Amino acid sequence: MSALLSVLDSPVIFAAAAVLAFVAAGVAGWLGSYAMRLRAQLDEAREEAAGLAAHRDSVLAELALTRARLSETRQAAGRAQATAAELEARLKPTIKIERGFGESRCEAANRVILDALRDRPQ
């Protein structure tokens, strides 16, 4: 045991311990600064993720608004198509022109127009 204590009391061991203490302090300082840089990068990444999430939310809100407008447009187009079909169904019989024997196209058209104007509701 005394041999072990005499070895520990030697200046070489003391110098090695001092060097190891300085190296350990340096490594601890470097690791601390590295951890601080990583924490700063993590904070930046979190801020960027929050910004991207806000942008995503605004895009989704705009998409929902666009879908609503598209639905309204489709409904309006359906109503217009139904109105056009109704008008076509109402006008189809009146557009039919039957020419009499020896009647020219112009005479037949004039006759159909005059009949339509007479039968038109006031």
Secondary structure, 3 states (H helix, E strand, C coil): CHHHHHHHCCHHHHHHHHHHHHHHHHHHHHHHHHHHHHHHHHHHHHHHHHHHHHHHHHHHHHHHHHHHHHHHHHHHHHHHHHHHHHHHHHHHHHHCCCCCCCCCHHHHHHHHHHHHHHHCCC
